[in-house]
Amino acid sequence: MSTTTIRLSDELKARVARAAERAGTTTHNFIVSAIAEKTEAEDLRSEFHAEADRRYAEILETGKTVPWDEMREYILLRAAGKPAKRPVARKPKR
């Protein structure tokens, strides 16, 4: 395991110490957990953007999409636990 030095303002250091105490952990563990949570969030954000880019490229390539009103109805039915036929992507009518 390696060591990394970070510089914190006195105010932030005190806030971290108080937060760690409230959480029932050490300042070190609190900081490591915060870094891990932030890293996980950024990884998820990156995956989300990559998937969005992939889907957009597919739309550009095929020209097929699902109209929002159909997708909304599908989502609402699924959220209500009701059976719903999945909308099919198609080229929009012009």
Contacts in CASP RR format, 6 or more apart in sequence:
PFRMAT RR
TARGET T0000
AUTHOR 0000-0000-0000
METHOD contacts of the structure
MODEL  1
MSTTTIRLSDELKARVARAAERAGTTTHNFIVSAIAEKTEAEDLRSEFHA
EADRRYAEILETGKTVPWDEMREYILLRAAGKPAKRPVARKPKR
6 31 0 8 1.000
8 16 0 8 1.000
16 27 0 8 1.000
16 30 0 8 1.000
16 31 0 8 1.000
17 27 0 8 1.000
19 30 0 8 1.000
20 26 0 8 1.000
20 27 0 8 1.000
20 29 0 8 1.000
20 30 0 8 1.000
20 31 0 8 1.000
23 30 0 8 1.000
25 33 0 8 1.000
58 64 0 8 1.000
59 65 0 8 1.000
62 89 0 8 1.000
62 91 0 8 1.000
63 91 0 8 1.000
63 92 0 8 1.000
64 89 0 8 1.000
64 90 0 8 1.000
64 91 0 8 1.000
65 89 0 8 1.000
65 90 0 8 1.000
65 91 0 8 1.000
65 92 0 8 1.000
66 87 0 8 1.000
66 88 0 8 1.000
66 89 0 8 1.000
66 90 0 8 1.000
67 87 0 8 1.000
67 92 0 8 1.000
70 87 0 8 1.000
71 87 0 8 1.000
73 84 0 8 1.000
74 84 0 8 1.000
74 85 0 8 1.000
74 86 0 8 1.000
74 87 0 8 1.000
77 83 0 8 1.000
77 84 0 8 1.000
78 84 0 8 1.000
END
